Structures are given as C-alpha cells and as structure tokens.
Amino acid sequence: MRGLKNRIAVITGGAAGIGKATVVRFAEEGANVVIWDVDETRGRALDKELNEVGKTAVFMKVNTADYQEIEQAAKRVHEQFGSIDILVNNAGITRDSSLKKMTPELWQQVIDVNLTGVFYCTKIISEYMLEKQYGRIINASSVVGLYGNFGQTNYVAAKSGLIGMTKTWARELGRKGITVNAVAPGFISTEMVAAMPESVLDGMKAKVPAGRLGNPEEIAAAYAFLASADAAYINGAVLSVDGGMTV
C-alpha cells in the first residue's frame, strides 16, 4: 500500500476493537497516528506499545460528542504535527432496544456519538484539510445502515445517516482535494461479539456467504486503502466489507 507514510491521521474510537486495529495498521504503514478515545487506560497503553517499537502514536482523551473538546484536540494535533491529512470517524456505541422499549435517552446517546459526533469531527477537521487542499475522510457505517436490523432503531438511523452525509460531503469537498468515503462492516469478531454465546455466533456465521465472521484487521485494511494515494479517485463510495452479506 502507498500513501500513508508521514501522513497525520486522527482515528476516533481508536483504543479498542476495529479502531485499535486501524491505529496499528496506519502506524505500520508509516502514518503519525493520533488516537481519540474516552478510554484513557487502553488508549495510553496502545500509545506506549507503538512508540516502544518506533512508531509515532499520540493518545488524546476526547469525547467526540463534545464540540469544544474536538475543537481543542484538533488544534493541539495541528500545532504538534502541522497538518491533519486523514480522519477516520470510527467511534461508536450501541444501546440496543426494540422500538417499544427504546427510551429517548437511549436514542439520543447513540445519535450524539454515532452521528452528531461524526458531523462535529468532520466539520472541524475538514477546515484544516481545506488549508492544504488535501484530505481523506472515512466514515464507519455498517451493513445494518444499508438493510436495517431488529432492535437497533437508533444505531441504524445513525449509520444510515452517515451514508447520506458521506455522499453530501463528497460532493462539497471533492473539488478541494478531499475525498469522503464510508465503510460498511458486516459481522466482525470484536471483543463484544466474541463474548456472545456460541449458538448466537453460529447463527451470525450462517448469514454470511463467506461462512465466517470478519476480523478487525480486515476493516482496518479497507480504511488504509481508502486513506491511501491509491484511492485518490474514489469519492462518495460505500465499501461493504461483510463477507458477501449484501449480495
């Protein structure tokens, strides 16, 4: 892969799961990686682990649902590195419940992080990208954002909304040297998924033509490609990485 060496990449939700795999992949490809997460323990551990092997990684405790925190953190990144080239909007939460049982609080918590937070991060960081007329913005959608899912009204609404924002921003920013794309992962074997009962995991695998769950590194690879120079002419796309679920 080409195009990540010496790039400055902000990865939200980068302390664990797909975010952690993305941080590691980008660092291995030579990017200077900034980890934004609310999990300070894991974030600082990953920062230390990468720096000990000669990679450049910086952890910042950032709540991506807080506009002022993002403004301050983005300013610090720009002051330290001189630019922000890549933004991976990976941070997200789930608060699953059926429509009947979903409270306004459960709805709002997911919308605040998974949708509004992406708007905040992109609005603020795109300003720095516009200064250089260069940038790569990658949004983490989901297969459920394409097809819906029982008990996930809030999550599906956010992930579907990200697809709409991706296409809109691709139109607005494309002429400025900034590409905006989305990745829609399928069933991925994160820590949370791995803790599910075996019967549930078997049911998930049965829905995937590839016959297995994906791993975080495979999503990280998709992010890395879209962030690279090789993907310069891909803009406004939604890349499904789901083992064929959307076939």
Backbone as CSV, one residue per row, in Angstrom:
resi,resn,N_x,N_y,N_z,CA_x,CA_y,CA_z,C_x,C_y,C_z
1,MET,0.846,-1.192,0.000,0.000,0.000,0.000,0.882,1.244,0.000
2,ARG,0.463,2.277,-0.729,1.216,3.517,-0.763,0.357,4.652,-0.229
3,GLY,1.008,5.690,0.273,0.277,6.900,0.574,0.075,7.252,2.027
4,LEU,0.486,6.409,2.993,0.282,6.741,4.399,1.548,7.231,5.095
5,LYS,2.692,7.031,4.498,3.945,7.406,5.151,3.965,8.908,5.439
6,ASN,4.190,9.222,6.714,4.281,10.594,7.218,2.956,11.357,7.189
7,ARG,1.873,10.699,6.837,0.569,11.354,6.920,0.132,11.466,8.375
8,ILE,-0.641,12.490,8.664,-1.151,12.716,10.018,-2.596,12.223,10.052
9,ALA,-2.853,11.190,10.844,-4.173,10.556,10.855,-4.798,10.618,12.237
10,VAL,-6.005,11.144,12.305,-6.797,11.120,13.538,-7.793,9.968,13.422
11,ILE,-7.762,9.070,14.398,-8.660,7.914,14.399,-9.488,7.966,15.673
12,THR,-10.782,8.168,15.519,-11.650,8.239,16.696,-12.045,6.823,17.126
13,GLY,-12.264,6.660,18.420,-12.561,5.329,18.942,-11.410,4.370,18.685
14,GLY,-10.195,4.888,18.794,-9.019,4.114,18.390,-8.388,3.253,19.464
15,ALA,-9.001,3.166,20.640,-8.362,2.439,21.737,-8.632,0.948,21.739
16,ALA,-9.661,0.507,21.024,-10.026,-0.915,21.081,-10.736,-1.323,19.793
17,GLY,-10.862,-2.641,19.613,-11.642,-3.182,18.506,-11.115,-2.779,17.144
18,ILE,-12.041,-2.418,16.248,-11.672,-2.016,14.895,-10.788,-0.775,14.930
19,GLY,-11.078,0.126,15.845,-10.268,1.335,15.961,-8.825,1.028,16.291
20,LYS,-8.599,0.122,17.234,-7.229,-0.256,17.594,-6.517,-0.902,16.414
21,ALA,-7.195,-1.805,15.716,-6.593,-2.448,14.546,-6.222,-1.412,13.497
22,THR,-7.040,-0.375,13.378,-6.771,0.692,12.410,-5.565,1.513,12.822
23,VAL,-5.481,1.837,14.088,-4.314,2.568,14.599,-3.035,1.792,14.307
24,VAL,-3.048,0.506,14.608,-1.864,-0.332,14.388,-1.523,-0.387,12.902
25,ARG,-2.522,-0.607,12.034,-2.278,-0.691,10.598,-1.702,0.611,10.044
26,PHE,-2.294,1.739,10.432,-1.805,3.022,9.937,-0.385,3.288,10.421
27,ALA,-0.115,2.960,11.676,1.235,3.166,12.217,2.241,2.290,11.492
28,GLU,1.873,1.052,11.191,2.760,0.144,10.463,3.066,0.663,9.061
29,GLU,2.114,1.408,8.492,2.317,1.958,7.152,2.999,3.321,7.179
30,GLY,3.428,3.751,8.362,4.243,4.953,8.455,3.508,6.230,8.781
31,ALA,2.225,6.145,9.078,1.480,7.351,9.441,1.804,7.765,10.868
32,ASN,1.662,9.045,11.140,1.694,9.560,12.502,0.256,9.536,12.996
33,VAL,-0.024,8.692,13.976,-1.406,8.391,14.350,-1.784,9.081,15.655
34,VAL,-2.935,9.730,15.628,-3.479,10.352,16.826,-4.740,9.586,17.210
35,ILE,-4.738,9.038,18.421,-5.845,8.220,18.917,-6.767,9.102,19.748
36,TRP,-8.020,9.209,19.300,-9.022,9.917,20.103,-9.980,8.893,20.681
37,ASP,-10.102,8.883,22.003,-10.985,7.918,22.658,-11.261,8.404,24.070
38,VAL,-12.341,7.914,24.655,-12.645,8.230,26.054,-12.018,7.217,27.004
39,ASP,-11.530,6.087,26.463,-10.904,5.041,27.275,-9.419,5.356,27.441
40,GLU,-9.115,6.083,28.502,-7.748,6.550,28.708,-6.775,5.405,28.985
41,THR,-7.205,4.395,29.724,-6.313,3.282,30.063,-5.853,2.543,28.817
42,ARG,-6.796,2.142,27.989,-6.440,1.417,26.758,-5.733,2.311,25.752
43,GLY,-6.180,3.555,25.671,-5.571,4.477,24.719,-4.108,4.738,25.014
44,ARG,-3.805,4.972,26.278,-2.411,5.240,26.647,-1.551,3.979,26.520
45,ALA,-2.137,2.822,26.786,-1.400,1.568,26.624,-1.025,1.341,25.162
46,LEU,-1.942,1.635,24.252,-1.668,1.477,22.823,-0.638,2.493,22.353
47,ASP,-0.768,3.708,22.815,0.215,4.765,22.535,1.619,4.286,22.931
48,LYS,1.749,3.798,24.145,3.045,3.337,24.653,3.574,2.155,23.852
49,GLU,2.697,1.196,23.561,3.083,-0.008,22.826,3.663,0.340,21.453
50,LEU,3.044,1.261,20.758,3.509,1.618,19.417,4.784,2.447,19.453
51,ASN,4.868,3.372,20.389,6.070,4.199,20.475,7.290,3.380,20.877
52,GLU,7.067,2.321,21.658,8.188,1.465,22.064,8.796,0.697,20.901
53,VAL,8.051,0.530,19.819,8.584,-0.164,18.639,8.885,0.817,17.506
54,GLY,9.021,2.089,17.857,9.463,3.079,16.888,8.389,3.713,16.028
55,LYS,7.121,3.495,16.375,6.036,4.126,15.627,5.645,5.432,16.310
56,THR,4.949,6.283,15.576,4.501,7.548,16.147,3.006,7.492,16.425
57,ALA,2.658,7.497,17.692,1.255,7.478,18.093,1.076,8.383,19.306
58,VAL,0.001,9.122,19.313,-0.301,10.040,20.413,-1.745,9.806,20.847
59,PHE,-1.943,9.613,22.129,-3.306,9.448,22.637,-3.826,10.765,23.193
60,MET,-5.078,11.065,22.878,-5.764,12.207,23.461,-7.135,11.746,23.933
61,LYS,-7.452,12.046,25.161,-8.788,11.702,25.670,-9.778,12.720,25.123
62,VAL,-10.649,12.244,24.239,-11.598,13.138,23.568,-12.970,12.486,23.506
63,ASN,-13.968,13.220,23.939,-15.357,12.812,23.771,-15.835,13.417,22.458
64,THR,-16.040,12.587,21.455,-16.370,13.104,20.133,-17.801,13.648,20.031
65,ALA,-18.551,13.550,21.110,-19.879,14.169,21.136,-19.829,15.574,21.738
66,ASP,-18.623,16.041,22.050,-18.439,17.354,22.672,-17.690,18.269,21.690
67,TYR,-18.389,19.237,21.137,-17.826,20.095,20.092,-16.580,20.843,20.561
68,GLN,-16.621,21.387,21.767,-15.488,22.157,22.268,-14.262,21.282,22.484
69,GLU,-14.469,20.064,22.982,-13.342,19.144,23.153,-12.678,18.836,21.817
70,ILE,-13.492,18.641,20.784,-12.942,18.344,19.459,-12.167,19.550,18.925
71,GLU,-12.718,20.716,19.071,-12.018,21.934,18.631,-10.639,22.036,19.269
72,GLN,-10.597,21.826,20.582,-9.335,21.945,21.304,-8.348,20.848,20.898
73,ALA,-8.860,19.619,20.759,-7.991,18.495,20.397,-7.449,18.653,18.991
74,ALA,-8.283,19.081,18.053,-7.831,19.277,16.673,-6.763,20.362,16.603
75,LYS,-6.948,21.402,17.385,-5.948,22.480,17.424,-4.617,21.949,17.932
76,ARG,-4.655,21.092,18.963,-3.427,20.505,19.505,-2.733,19.625,18.469
77,VAL,-3.513,18.834,17.739,-2.930,17.977,16.701,-2.245,18.830,15.646
78,HIS,-2.921,19.873,15.203,-2.363,20.732,14.159,-1.110,21.451,14.639
79,GLU,-1.129,21.885,15.877,0.049,22.564,16.426,1.234,21.614,16.533
80,GLN,0.967,20.359,16.901,2.046,19.394,17.077,2.608,18.878,15.758
81,PHE,1.737,18.614,14.784,2.178,17.963,13.548,2.156,18.871,12.318
82,GLY,1.484,20.011,12.407,1.477,20.935,11.276,0.354,20.721,10.281
83,SER,-0.339,19.610,10.374,-1.464,19.362,9.468,-2.284,18.194,9.995
84,ILE,-3.446,17.996,9.394,-4.251,16.789,9.618,-4.662,16.306,8.232
85,ASP,-4.168,15.135,7.847,-4.383,14.636,6.492,-5.531,13.642,6.391
86,ILE,-5.752,12.877,7.467,-6.708,11.771,7.429,-7.575,11.813,8.682
87,LEU,-8.858,11.601,8.491,-9.783,11.450,9.613,-10.562,10.160,9.415
88,VAL,-10.466,9.253,10.385,-11.281,8.046,10.378,-12.301,8.176,11.494
89,ASN,-13.556,8.387,11.113,-14.641,8.536,12.080,-15.138,7.145,12.478
90,ASN,-14.405,6.539,13.407,-14.671,5.157,13.792,-15.437,5.028,15.110
91,ALA,-15.425,6.061,15.936,-16.046,5.970,17.267,-17.535,5.679,17.152
92,GLY,-18.024,4.789,18.014,-19.440,4.477,18.005,-19.838,3.665,19.223
93,ILE,-21.120,3.730,19.561,-21.661,2.970,20.681,-22.961,2.300,20.249
94,THR,-23.399,1.310,21.015,-24.714,0.702,20.808,-25.518,0.788,22.101
95,ARG,-26.795,1.010,21.938,-27.754,0.986,23.047,-29.018,0.330,22.497
96,ASP,-28.932,-0.981,22.275,-29.987,-1.687,21.543,-31.262,-1.846,22.360
97,SER,-32.376,-1.721,21.656,-33.689,-1.906,22.266,-34.732,-1.882,21.159
98,SER,-35.806,-2.606,21.349,-36.894,-2.542,20.374,-37.529,-1.161,20.409
99,LEU,-38.238,-0.819,19.362,-38.894,0.483,19.300,-39.788,0.708,20.516
100,LYS,-40.528,-0.318,20.913,-41.446,-0.191,22.047,-40.725,0.150,23.342
101,LYS,-39.540,-0.408,23.511,-38.816,-0.234,24.771,-37.751,0.866,24.729
102,MET,-37.457,1.379,23.541,-36.400,2.373,23.436,-36.829,3.701,24.046
103,THR,-36.025,4.193,24.959,-36.308,5.469,25.608,-35.670,6.612,24.821
104,PRO,-36.137,7.838,25.028,-35.489,8.980,24.386,-34.005,9.067,24.729
105,GLU,-33.654,8.643,25.958,-32.245,8.699,26.368,-31.388,7.733,25.552
106,LEU,-31.891,6.503,25.345,-31.154,5.516,24.546,-31.004,5.989,23.104
107,TRP,-32.056,6.573,22.576,-31.995,7.130,21.225,-30.912,8.204,21.142
108,GLN,-30.968,9.167,22.059,-30.096,10.331,21.971,-28.630,9.989,22.192
109,GLN,-28.349,9.057,23.103,-26.961,8.679,23.365,-26.265,8.183,22.100
110,VAL,-26.957,7.340,21.344,-26.364,6.787,20.122,-26.270,7.851,19.031
111,ILE,-27.300,8.643,18.868,-27.270,9.701,17.857,-26.151,10.702,18.154
112,ASP,-25.976,11.045,19.429,-24.946,12.020,19.809,-23.549,11.563,19.410
113,VAL,-23.224,10.296,19.663,-21.877,9.790,19.383,-21.734,9.372,17.916
114,ASN,-22.695,8.573,17.433,-22.529,7.918,16.137,-22.854,8.802,14.944
115,LEU,-23.615,9.853,15.155,-23.984,10.724,14.038,-23.528,12.166,14.265
116,THR,-23.998,12.774,15.344,-23.624,14.162,15.611,-22.119,14.288,15.820
117,GLY,-21.522,13.329,16.521,-20.080,13.364,16.750,-19.280,13.318,15.456
118,VAL,-19.754,12.554,14.492,-19.083,12.494,13.186,-19.200,13.842,12.475
119,PHE,-20.366,14.456,12.561,-20.533,15.795,11.995,-19.560,16.777,12.647
120,TYR,-19.478,16.753,13.977,-18.565,17.651,14.677,-17.121,17.456,14.220
121,CYS,-16.658,16.199,14.258,-15.258,15.915,13.906,-14.950,16.342,12.480
122,THR,-15.874,16.039,11.574,-15.629,16.345,10.169,-15.674,17.847,9.905
123,LYS,-16.621,18.514,10.500,-16.713,19.971,10.321,-15.427,20.661,10.768
124,ILE,-14.926,20.266,11.930,-13.745,20.929,12.494,-12.474,20.537,11.754
125,ILE,-12.271,19.247,11.529,-11.016,18.798,10.915,-10.959,19.131,9.435
126,SER,-12.104,19.144,8.754,-12.087,19.492,7.326,-11.560,20.905,7.100
127,GLU,-11.710,21.782,8.078,-11.173,23.139,7.936,-9.650,23.118,7.800
128,TYR,-9.002,22.245,8.549,-7.546,22.119,8.430,-7.161,21.486,7.093
129,MET,-7.956,20.531,6.627,-7.693,19.906,5.331,-7.841,20.901,4.191
130,LEU,-8.823,21.792,4.312,-9.043,22.789,3.270,-7.861,23.741,3.128
131,GLU,-7.140,23.962,4.213,-5.954,24.818,4.146,-4.910,24.248,3.196
132,LYS,-4.802,22.903,3.172,-3.818,22.227,2.311,-4.423,21.752,0.997
133,GLN,-5.750,21.839,0.894,-6.437,21.293,-0.287,-6.145,19.804,-0.444
134,TYR,-6.129,19.119,0.695,-5.886,17.668,0.683,-6.518,17.047,1.921
135,GLY,-7.119,15.880,1.733,-7.624,15.154,2.895,-8.310,13.866,2.506
136,ARG,-8.349,12.959,3.475,-9.081,11.705,3.340,-9.975,11.572,4.570
137,ILE,-11.278,11.501,4.342,-12.229,11.322,5.433,-12.954,10.009,5.213
138,ILE,-12.938,9.153,6.242,-13.542,7.819,6.137,-14.510,7.641,7.297
139,ASN,-15.757,7.337,6.972,-16.797,7.178,7.979,-17.157,5.710,8.166
140,ALA,-17.292,5.301,9.425,-17.649,3.909,9.735,-19.161,3.777,9.771
141,SER,-19.725,3.252,8.683,-21.142,2.933,8.658,-21.290,1.483,9.107
142,SER,-22.232,0.749,8.554,-22.463,-0.644,8.929,-23.399,-1.284,7.920
143,VAL,-23.319,-2.595,7.835,-24.257,-3.314,6.978,-25.696,-3.038,7.413
144,VAL,-25.917,-2.799,8.703,-27.281,-2.537,9.165,-27.763,-1.164,8.710
145,GLY,-26.835,-0.277,8.392,-27.206,1.015,7.851,-27.764,0.910,6.450
146,LEU,-27.452,-0.191,5.787,-27.961,-0.446,4.443,-29.273,-1.214,4.455
147,TYR,-29.430,-2.122,5.432,-30.570,-3.036,5.410,-31.423,-3.051,6.667
148,GLY,-31.038,-2.272,7.685,-31.816,-2.265,8.919,-31.520,-3.474,9.788
149,ASN,-31.977,-3.409,11.039,-31.774,-4.531,11.946,-32.732,-4.405,13.126
150,PHE,-33.326,-5.504,13.503,-34.278,-5.525,14.619,-33.613,-5.017,15.896
151,GLY,-34.301,-4.147,16.611,-33.820,-3.690,17.913,-32.729,-2.642,17.858
152,GLN,-32.490,-2.046,16.676,-31.410,-1.065,16.558,-31.869,0.207,15.834
153,THR,-33.034,0.699,16.182,-33.546,1.908,15.541,-32.535,3.042,15.593
154,ASN,-31.969,3.281,16.777,-31.027,4.388,16.951,-29.735,4.171,16.165
155,TYR,-29.176,2.969,16.265,-27.909,2.651,15.607,-28.066,2.683,14.085
156,VAL,-29.151,2.086,13.597,-29.402,2.062,12.155,-29.628,3.477,11.630
157,ALA,-30.363,4.275,12.352,-30.607,5.657,11.933,-29.282,6.411,11.791
158,ALA,-28.394,6.216,12.758,-27.100,6.889,12.713,-26.250,6.385,11.557
159,LYS,-26.181,5.075,11.391,-25.323,4.510,10.349,-25.866,4.798,8.949
160,SER,-27.181,4.854,8.807,-27.776,5.263,7.532,-27.497,6.748,7.281
161,GLY,-27.612,7.540,8.341,-27.330,8.965,8.221,-25.907,9.243,7.781
162,LEU,-24.976,8.423,8.255,-23.573,8.597,7.863,-23.387,8.420,6.363
163,ILE,-24.139,7.500,5.784,-24.028,7.291,4.340,-24.487,8.540,3.591
164,GLY,-25.588,9.125,4.030,-26.063,10.352,3.407,-25.077,11.496,3.561
165,MET,-24.494,11.634,4.755,-23.517,12.693,4.976,-22.265,12.454,4.137
166,THR,-21.848,11.193,4.020,-20.679,10.858,3.211,-20.859,11.332,1.771
167,LYS,-22.001,11.036,1.192,-22.251,11.418,-0.199,-22.348,12.934,-0.362
168,THR,-22.938,13.591,0.618,-23.043,15.053,0.570,-21.668,15.701,0.671
169,TRP,-20.872,15.240,1.638,-19.536,15.822,1.818,-18.629,15.522,0.636
170,ALA,-18.804,14.352,0.024,-18.005,14.027,-1.161,-18.263,15.061,-2.265
171,ARG,-19.509,15.479,-2.404,-19.846,16.498,-3.401,-19.279,17.863,-3.011
172,GLU,-19.356,18.198,-1.739,-18.921,19.520,-1.303,-17.405,19.673,-1.271
173,LEU,-16.706,18.598,-0.898,-15.266,18.709,-0.665,-14.404,18.118,-1.772
174,GLY,-15.002,17.350,-2.665,-14.224,16.668,-3.695,-13.367,17.586,-4.541
175,ARG,-13.874,18.748,-4.882,-13.121,19.697,-5.714,-12.005,20.384,-4.939
176,LYS,-12.011,20.180,-3.641,-10.981,20.802,-2.790,-9.848,19.821,-2.460
177,GLY,-9.816,18.698,-3.142,-8.755,17.718,-2.891,-9.033,16.791,-1.726
178,ILE,-10.268,16.777,-1.245,-10.633,15.953,-0.088,-11.641,14.897,-0.519
179,THR,-11.315,13.639,-0.313,-12.261,12.567,-0.611,-12.968,12.139,0.674
180,VAL,-14.224,11.739,0.527,-15.016,11.285,1.673,-15.695,9.977,1.278
181,ASN,-15.402,8.927,2.019,-15.965,7.609,1.746,-16.430,6.951,3.032
182,ALA,-17.216,5.899,2.896,-17.699,5.149,4.057,-17.369,3.671,3.888
183,VAL,-17.172,3.008,5.004,-17.011,1.559,5.038,-18.174,0.987,5.835
184,ALA,-18.786,-0.069,5.297,-19.924,-0.703,5.972,-19.531,-2.116,6.381
185,PRO,-18.985,-2.292,7.587,-18.607,-3.640,8.039,-19.834,-4.522,8.271
186,GLY,-19.637,-5.819,8.099,-20.651,-6.799,8.466,-20.423,-7.264,9.886
187,PHE,-20.569,-8.563,10.128,-20.350,-9.120,11.455,-18.849,-9.282,11.694
188,ILE,-18.310,-8.517,12.624,-16.874,-8.502,12.883,-16.595,-9.049,14.279
189,SER,-15.555,-9.855,14.391,-15.228,-10.523,15.646,-14.458,-9.591,16.579
190,THR,-15.167,-8.669,17.177,-14.590,-7.801,18.206,-14.741,-8.483,19.565
191,GLU,-14.213,-7.874,20.602,-14.320,-8.447,21.948,-15.779,-8.617,22.352
192,MET,-16.601,-7.635,22.020,-18.012,-7.686,22.392,-18.716,-8.857,21.695
193,VAL,-18.434,-9.029,20.417,-19.057,-10.117,19.664,-18.544,-11.471,20.148
194,ALA,-17.248,-11.561,20.402,-16.655,-12.822,20.827,-17.240,-13.325,22.145
195,ALA,-17.775,-12.423,22.942,-18.340,-12.804,24.241,-19.766,-13.358,24.127
196,MET,-20.325,-13.330,22.936,-21.689,-13.834,22.747,-21.721,-15.358,22.828
197,PRO,-22.878,-15.938,23.140,-22.996,-17.406,23.189,-22.658,-18.034,21.838
198,GLU,-22.114,-19.238,21.882,-21.700,-19.930,20.661,-22.859,-20.092,19.674
199,SER,-24.059,-20.348,20.206,-25.220,-20.518,19.332,-25.533,-19.247,18.550
200,VAL,-25.357,-18.113,19.198,-25.592,-16.827,18.537,-24.541,-16.589,17.460
201,LEU,-23.280,-16.900,17.783,-22.200,-16.736,16.813,-22.421,-17.632,15.592
202,ASP,-22.869,-18.851,15.831,-23.132,-19.771,14.720,-24.239,-19.225,13.822
203,GLY,-25.252,-18.620,14.437,-26.332,-18.028,13.663,-25.859,-16.861,12.818
204,MET,-24.942,-16.079,13.371,-24.379,-14.951,12.622,-23.573,-15.456,11.428
205,LYS,-22.746,-16.458,11.669,-21.909,-17.005,10.593,-22.767,-17.581,9.472
206,ALA,-23.895,-18.160,9.837,-24.772,-18.792,8.839,-25.339,-17.775,7.858
207,LYS,-25.385,-16.516,8.247,-25.919,-15.473,7.377,-24.878,-14.917,6.408
208,VAL,-23.617,-15.329,6.589,-22.519,-14.771,5.797,-22.088,-15.769,4.722
209,PRO,-22.178,-15.425,3.433,-21.750,-16.342,2.383,-20.317,-16.839,2.544
210,ALA,-19.451,-16.011,3.124,-18.068,-16.429,3.345,-17.943,-17.459,4.455
211,GLY,-18.996,-17.655,5.251,-19.023,-18.691,6.276,-18.274,-18.378,7.545
212,ARG,-17.956,-17.115,7.767,-17.222,-16.752,8.983,-17.453,-15.281,9.309
213,LEU,-17.053,-14.914,10.527,-17.059,-13.511,10.894,-15.796,-12.853,10.364
214,GLY,-15.869,-11.566,10.147,-14.669,-10.836,9.763,-13.828,-10.524,10.982
215,ASN,-12.618,-10.057,10.764,-11.788,-9.635,11.887,-11.474,-8.148,11.755
216,PRO,-11.159,-7.487,12.861,-10.925,-6.042,12.824,-9.844,-5.619,11.834
217,GLU,-8.838,-6.477,11.657,-7.750,-6.138,10.740,-8.235,-6.001,9.298
218,GLU,-9.278,-6.738,8.948,-9.807,-6.644,7.584,-10.529,-5.322,7.348
219,ILE,-11.161,-4.797,8.380,-11.769,-3.472,8.259,-10.679,-2.405,8.229
220,ALA,-9.660,-2.589,9.061,-8.546,-1.648,9.077,-7.871,-1.568,7.712
221,ALA,-7.779,-2.697,7.023,-7.180,-2.722,5.690,-7.999,-1.896,4.710
222,ALA,-9.326,-1.964,4.835,-10.189,-1.163,3.972,-10.003,0.327,4.261
223,TYR,-9.935,0.672,5.539,-9.676,2.062,5.908,-8.341,2.538,5.321
224,ALA,-7.316,1.695,5.457,-5.984,2.070,4.983,-5.984,2.303,3.477
225,PHE,-6.692,1.452,2.737,-6.761,1.634,1.291,-7.430,2.949,0.941
226,LEU,-8.581,3.232,1.548,-9.300,4.459,1.234,-8.532,5.710,1.663
227,ALA,-7.647,5.558,2.633,-6.829,6.689,3.090,-5.583,6.887,2.248
228,SER,-5.282,5.939,1.381,-4.021,5.947,0.636,-4.106,6.737,-0.661
229,ALA,-2.935,6.959,-1.268,-2.872,7.620,-2.566,-3.519,6.775,-3.649
230,ASP,-3.544,5.459,-3.466,-4.148,4.573,-4.460,-5.641,4.801,-4.620
231,ALA,-6.283,5.399,-3.617,-7.733,5.590,-3.640,-8.115,7.026,-3.982
232,ALA,-7.221,7.740,-4.630,-7.435,9.164,-4.877,-8.679,9.466,-5.707
233,TYR,-9.119,8.515,-6.528,-10.271,8.766,-7.393,-11.544,8.089,-6.877
234,ILE,-11.496,7.612,-5.659,-12.689,7.036,-5.026,-13.267,8.084,-4.087
235,ASN,-14.490,8.500,-4.363,-15.098,9.580,-3.590,-16.606,9.369,-3.523
236,GLY,-17.150,9.400,-2.311,-18.581,9.221,-2.125,-19.029,7.770,-2.167
237,ALA,-18.081,6.847,-2.044,-18.396,5.422,-2.123,-18.726,4.844,-0.753
238,VAL,-19.492,3.751,-0.763,-19.753,2.972,0.443,-19.222,1.572,0.185
239,LEU,-18.130,1.222,0.847,-17.476,-0.065,0.644,-17.997,-1.066,1.678
240,SER,-18.718,-2.074,1.234,-19.201,-3.114,2.131,-18.102,-4.144,2.345
241,VAL,-17.745,-4.365,3.605,-16.739,-5.377,3.952,-17.464,-6.356,4.889
242,ASP,-18.143,-7.338,4.290,-19.101,-8.122,5.047,-19.167,-9.599,4.656
243,GLY,-18.181,-10.072,3.915,-18.174,-11.474,3.535,-19.283,-11.870,2.582
244,GLY,-19.919,-10.877,1.964,-20.960,-11.163,0.992,-22.380,-11.031,1.494
245,MET,-22.572,-10.477,2.704,-23.929,-10.367,3.261,-24.855,-9.537,2.385
246,THR,-24.287,-8.554,1.681,-25.117,-7.654,0.889,-25.321,-8.130,-0.537
247,VAL,-24.869,-9.337,-0.854,-25.055,-9.882,-2.209,-26.541,-10.148,-2.450
